[in-house]
Amino acid sequence: MPSSDQPTVTKRDSAAILVASACAAVSALLATWFANRYLAPSEVTEFLLFWSVQFGVFGIVAGIQQEVTRAVGAARLDRNSTGAPIVFAAATVGGLCALATVATSPLWAKATVPSNTAISVALLALGVGLYAFHSALSGAAAGSQRWFLFSVFGGGEALWRLAAMAAVSLISASLLGLEAAAISPILLWLVLALLDPGTRTIIRSRADVSYGRLMRNVFMAMGSSTASAVLMTGFPVLLNASEKASPGSYTFVVMGALILAVSICRSPIMIPLQAFQGVAIAAFLRQRHRPIAAFARPAAALLGVGAAGAVAAFFLGPWLFLLIYPPKTGAESAYASVASGPVLAALTFGSAIMALLVLSGTAVLALDLHRTYLAGWVVAAAVTTALLFFLPLGIIPKVLVALYCGPAVGFLTHLFAMKRSAGRFRARVAEAI
């Protein structure tokens, strides 16, 4: 049992996490603005595809953060300092993922980053290799209840990326320069390790289990994060693969505008929700006897926010989108096809459906239903992918259908598991009486 003196998430901690999530949201918005402002239309799309691959592989590696949070937290509560050092897990994951990035690059790199293929792949491999340490140390900070340091890892990464991209844009904007700037925050953990004793302390953190068991848990967590990365950060790469549009074509430019629209419509709901996932899991843990009831209120709030956002996007979205992302000469028609009230409203409410999938995932994790958690994300990713490749519609309606149907099926998978879990709990109570 956890000790009674275990620190909780205070208002100050929550504020720090919220500020970090706000930094991430602003950084993502301004990063795409810099790309749209300083690059040619076809280069904008290529940068967004690089951005998608980067955060797709980062999203996969981020699975280590969840398991390290659990492992370090459990070791701390049990006063167990004999488990595997978490840096061993980070080195293993980083090395394997860097090798996988290079090994698989012939399958995707030329179509995704055609302008500077070899250098872009090298940047991504180096990035994912070092990001494993960043993610593991962020998890160790959370497991150690060092919420301010946890927030520094998240917010500091976003602010570093924003500053680097601003500097490159203002000094000598280029596609390769912006790609390097987007990758550069992977060095944050090294800087913190040199300057901050607290970071050096968590680098020495150990798990509650052996190296072999820790790696099995990490790879299972990465399986779930792979499926979620396909749906969220990796979605533009899937879209590009399904369209096979040549660089510079009208469809290619429309795809760039659509990727920007999906990103800006998702961020207000998804970034804060992801930042507070650990807090949500803790809340669901206290209500495992009534998972549906515990889930209903925040789910209704998400749908309400999504509906309100959709109304605002319908009336204000086209003006705001074109203000933030003014199209270059020759791209006006492509951007106008995306910057319409109905399209932006549909994308905004669709983000609430995605948020339901994320929230229901935290609920089933709290119920210790790891396989169901994985199944929901895998089903959602599979349905979305199938619709993108086989639905005989234009690019915009096809994206809308895929972004609604895939997450909805995954959410229903989680919801069904929650209902079954509640039924089993009631049956055990009845037997006990």
Residue pairs with C-beta under 8 A, 6 or more apart in sequence:
2 77
3 77
6 77
6 145
7 145
9 17
9 147
9 279
9 282
10 147
12 148
13 147
13 148
13 151
14 276
14 279
16 147
16 148
16 150
16 151
17 147
17 150
17 151
17 154
17 275
17 276
17 279
18 272
18 275
18 276
19 151
19 155
20 150
20 151
20 152
20 154
20 155
20 158
20 275
21 154
21 155
21 271
21 272
21 274
21 275
21 276
22 272
23 154
23 155
23 158
23 159
24 154
24 155
24 157
24 158
24 271
24 275
25 267
25 268
25 271
25 272
26 158
26 162
27 158
27 159
27 161
27 162
28 158
28 263
28 267
28 271
29 263
29 264
29 267
29 324
30 162
30 165
30 166
31 51
31 161
31 162
31 165
31 182
32 48
32 51
32 260
32 263
32 264
32 325
33 324
33 325
34 165
34 166
34 169
34 173
34 178
35 43
35 44
35 47
35 48
35 51
35 178
36 44
36 260
36 324
36 325
36 326
37 169
38 169
38 173
38 178
39 47
39 173
39 175
39 178
40 328
41 248
41 253
41 256
41 327
41 328
41 330
41 331
41 334
42 247
42 248
42 252
42 253
42 256
43 115
43 175
44 256
45 247
45 252
45 253
45 255
45 256
45 259
46 112
46 113
46 114
46 115
46 175
46 247
47 175
47 178
47 179
48 236
48 256
48 259
48 260
49 112
49 113
49 236
49 237
49 240
49 259
50 112
50 113
50 120
50 124
50 179
50 182
51 182
51 236
52 233
52 234
52 235
52 236
52 237
52 259
53 108
53 112
53 113
53 124
53 234
53 237
54 124
54 127
54 182
54 183
55 229
55 233
55 234
56 229
56 230
56 233
56 234
56 237
57 97
57 101
57 124
57 127
57 128
57 229
58 127
58 128
58 131
58 135
58 233
59 225
59 226
59 228
59 229
59 232
59 233
59 234
60 97
60 222
60 225
60 226
60 229
61 93
61 94
61 97
61 128
61 131
61 132
61 135
61 222
61 225
62 135
62 225
63 218
63 219
63 221
63 222
63 223
63 224
63 225
63 226
64 89
64 90
64 93
64 132
64 135
64 136
64 139
64 218
64 221
64 222
65 135
65 136
65 138
65 139
65 142
66 139
66 221
66 225
67 139
67 214
67 217
67 218
67 220
67 221
68 86
68 89
68 135
68 136
68 139
68 140
68 143
68 205
68 207
68 218
69 139
69 140
69 142
69 143
69 278
70 143
70 217
71 83
71 86
71 143
71 207
71 208
71 209
71 214
71 217
72 86
72 139
72 140
72 142
72 143
72 144
72 202
72 205
72 206
72 207
72 208
73 142
73 143
73 144
73 145
74 80
74 143
74 207
74 208
75 81
75 83
75 143
75 205
75 206
75 207
75 208
76 143
76 144
76 145
78 208
80 206
80 208
81 206
82 206
83 206
83 207
83 208
83 209
83 210
83 214
84 206
84 207
84 209
84 210
84 211
84 214
85 204
85 205
85 206
85 207
86 136
86 137
86 139
86 140
86 205
86 206
86 207
86 214
87 133
87 136
87 203
88 211
89 136
89 207
89 211
89 214
89 215
89 218
90 132
90 133
90 135
90 136
90 137
91 132
91 133
92 215
93 132
93 136
93 218
93 222
94 128
94 129
94 130
94 131
94 132
94 133
95 129
97 128
97 129
97 132
98 125
98 126
98 128
98 129
99 125
101 121
101 124
101 125
101 128
102 121
102 125
105 117
105 121
108 237
108 241
109 117
109 120
109 121
110 117
111 240
111 241
111 244
112 237
112 240
113 120
113 121
113 179
114 247
115 175
115 176
116 175
116 176
116 179
119 176
120 176
120 179
123 179
123 180
123 183
124 183
126 183
126 186
127 183
127 186
130 186
130 187
130 189
130 190
131 186
133 189
134 153
134 157
134 186
134 188
134 189
137 153
137 189
137 199
137 202
137 203
138 150
138 153
138 154
140 202
140 203
140 205
141 147
141 149
141 150
141 153
141 202
142 150
142 278
143 205
144 202
144 205
146 198
146 202
149 196
149 198
149 199
149 202
152 192
153 188
153 189
153 192
154 275
156 185
156 188
156 192
157 185
157 188
158 185
160 184
160 185
160 188
161 181
161 182
161 184
161 185
164 181
164 182
164 184
164 185
165 178
165 181
165 182
167 181
168 174
168 177
168 178
168 180
168 181
169 178
189 199
192 199
193 199
193 200
193 203
207 214
209 217
220 370
220 374
223 374
224 361
224 370
224 373
224 374
224 377
227 374
227 377
227 378
227 380
227 381
228 358
228 361
228 377
228 381
230 238
230 381
230 384
230 385
231 354
231 357
231 377
231 380
231 381
231 384
231 406
231 407
231 410
232 266
232 270
232 354
235 262
235 384
235 403
236 255
236 259
236 262
238 384
238 385
238 388
239 255
239 258
239 259
239 388
239 395
239 399
240 255
241 389
242 388
242 389
242 398
243 251
243 252
243 255
243 395
245 251
245 252
245 255
246 252
250 333
250 334
251 395
253 331
253 334
253 335
254 334
254 337
254 338
254 395
254 396
255 395
256 334
257 325
257 327
257 331
257 334
257 335
257 337
257 338
257 339
258 338
258 395
258 396
258 399
260 321
260 325
260 338
261 321
261 338
261 339
261 343
261 344
261 347
262 347
262 399
262 403
264 321
264 324
265 309
265 313
265 317
265 344
265 347
265 348
265 350
265 351
266 347
266 351
266 354
268 309
268 351
269 302
269 305
269 306
269 309
269 351
269 352
269 354
269 355
270 351
270 354
270 355
270 358
273 280
273 302
273 355
273 358
273 359
274 358
277 358
277 362
280 298
280 359
280 362
280 363
281 362
281 365
281 366
283 294
284 291
284 294
284 295
284 362
284 363
284 365
284 366
284 367
285 366
287 293
287 294
288 366
288 367
288 421
288 425
289 422
289 425
290 422
291 363
291 366
291 367
291 418
291 421
291 422
292 415
292 418
292 419
292 422
294 363
295 359
295 360
295 363
295 415
295 418
298 359
299 356
299 359
299 360
302 352
302 355
302 356
302 359
303 352
303 356
305 352
306 348
306 349
306 351
306 352
306 353
306 355
307 349
307 352
309 348
309 349
309 351
309 352
310 345
310 346
310 348
310 349
311 345
312 348
313 341
313 344
313 345
313 347
313 348
314 341
314 342
314 344
314 345
315 341
317 339
317 341
317 344
317 345
317 348
318 339
318 340
318 341
318 344
321 335
321 338
321 339
321 344
322 335
322 339
325 335
327 334
327 335
327 336
337 343
337 396
338 344
338 396
343 396
343 400
346 400
347 400
347 403
350 400
350 403
350 404
350 407
353 403
353 404
353 407
353 408
353 411
354 403
354 407
356 407
356 408
356 411
357 376
357 377
357 380
357 407
357 408
357 410
357 411
357 414
360 376
360 411
360 414
360 415
360 418
361 373
361 376
361 377
361 414
363 414
363 418
364 372
364 373
364 376
364 414
364 417
364 418
364 421
365 373
367 417
367 418
367 421
369 417
369 421
372 413
372 414
372 417
373 414
375 413
376 410
376 411
376 413
376 414
376 417
377 410
379 409
379 410
379 413
380 406
380 407
380 409
380 410
380 411
380 413
381 406
381 410
382 406
383 402
383 405
383 406
383 409
383 410
384 402
384 403
384 405
384 406
384 407
385 406
387 398
387 401
387 402
387 405
387 406
388 398
388 399
388 402
391 398
391 401
391 402
393 401
